[in-house]
Amino acid sequence: MASLLPKDVMHLAERVIAENAAAGRKVAVAESCTGGLVCGALTEVPGSSSVLDRGFVTYSNESKQEMLDVPEDLIETFGAVSPAVAWAMAQGALKHSAADVAVAISGIAGPDGGSEMKPVGTVVFACAFRGEEEVNAEQRLLDGKTRADVRRQATVVALELLLP
């Protein structure tokens, strides 16, 4: 199948669709630094409509608040790239969808925007399941050399989190 995306990303997206379809699960994605790449990878797969409920591209802080109900004070206290905000994004994606599982991604893809505490390549992921209070949130430092590298690596991690 011809795709705009790298083969490894497409292979993973195909697995996400097939395995979630087999499990009877719907998924939602809340993306910031990946800008829709995760959703785009999933929609490249034929049959994705049976699994993907919706995607939220919430690049700005305001969009995180408006579309996903992320509290403004959470962003002000911890920053948009934080486990707390990713957790709230994942919860908001579940709240505003019919998905069984939601993954959220927020990060600093570069080349600007990093700091000593959160350098370029810092990406936070969260995964939430409907009906469960626990949300797994994790901050990683990806080793991408370019903005495209960081975004691609973040897309792969997010897709992996969507596997049953």
N, C-alpha and C positions, 0 to 999 in steps of 0.2 A: 504494500500500500504506500503510495507516494504521500509525503507529509512535509509540512514546513518545518517540523521540529526534528531534532536529532533522534537517531534510531533508538538509543537507550531510553530516552524520555518516552518515546512512542511505545516501546515494548512494556515499560512500566505502566503507562496509561491503559494499555490493552489489558494488562493483568488486573488493574484496579476495576475496570468495567466488568470483566468476566467474573472475577471473584466476588465482587459485591452483588452482581446479578444473581449468582449462584446462592449467595447468602440472603437474598431478598432485601438488601439494604439500599436505601437512598442516601446520597451524599450531598453536602453543600461545602463550599469553599469561600473563605473570607480572606482576600488577598490585599496586601499593601505593596511591598517592594517587588513582588513578582508581577504585578500589574495585569493579572488575568492569564498568565502563562499556564497555570495549573488547570484552570477551566478550559483554556484553549486546547491543551493536550488531551483532556478528557473528551472534548467535543470532536476531536479528530477521529475518534474511534466510532465505527458504525455500531449502532445500538446503544450509544451512550445515554440516550433519552430515557432508557429504562432504569438508569442508575443516578444520573446527575439531576438533582432537583433545581439547583441554582448556584450562581456564583456572585459574590459581592466584591467589587473592586473599590476598596476604601483607602485611597491613597492619602487623602488629607485627613487631618485630625477631625475636621468638621464632618466629613463623610462617615468616619467611624462612629461619631456620636449620633448622627442623623439616621444612618441605615442599620446600625448594629446596637444602638443604645449603650455605647461605651461611655461611662460617666466622664465628664470633663475633668473632674478632680483627680481621677485615676491617671489620665494623660498628663496633667500638670504635675502630679506627685512623682510618678515613676517614668514618664516619657512614653512616647508611642511605641518605642522598641523596648518592651519589657514583658516579662512573663505575665504580669497582671493585666496588661492591655490585651495581649494575645488571648489570654483566658476569657476576657470579656468579649472579645471579637468572636471567638468560637461559640460562646453561649448565645450571643446575639444572632449568629448565623443559624443556630438551631431554632431560636425563638421565632425568627422571621422566615422559616422554611418548613417543609414537610420532611426534612432529612432525618435519618437515624444517626448519622455521624457527621461532624463538621470539623474541618481543619482550618486554622487561621495562621497567617504568615505576616510578620512585620519585621522589617530590617533596614540595614544601611548598605545599599548596593554600591555606593561610591560614584565617582571617585572622590566626591566631597561629602561632608556631613558627618564624618566620624569624629570621635573624641578619644581621649586617653582611656576613659571608662568604657566607651562603646566605639571601638574602631570600625572602619569600613570592613564589611564582611560579617558583622554581628547580625544575626537573624534569630528571631524568636518564633517558635512553632507551638501551637496548642491544638489538642485534639479532644473533642467533647462528644459524648454519646447521649442521645435522648433518654431521659429517665434516670440518668446517673448524675449525681452531684459532683463526682470527681472529674476533674479535667487535667489532663497531662499537659504541662507547659514546660518547655525547655529552651534555653538560650544557647546558641552555638556560635562559634567563630569559624566561618567558612573561609577556605584558603584561596578563593578566586583571585586571579591577578587583574581581572577587569570587571566592570559592571556586569557584562554579559555572563561571565563565569559565575559570579555570585548569584545572579538571578536563576541561572540554569541549575546550579547546585541546590538552591532553595526549592526550586520546582521539584527536583528529584526527591528531596527529603519529604516534602508535603505529600507527594504521590505515595511514597512508602508508608506514611502514616495512615493513608486511606485503605491500605490492604487489610482485609479481615484477619 
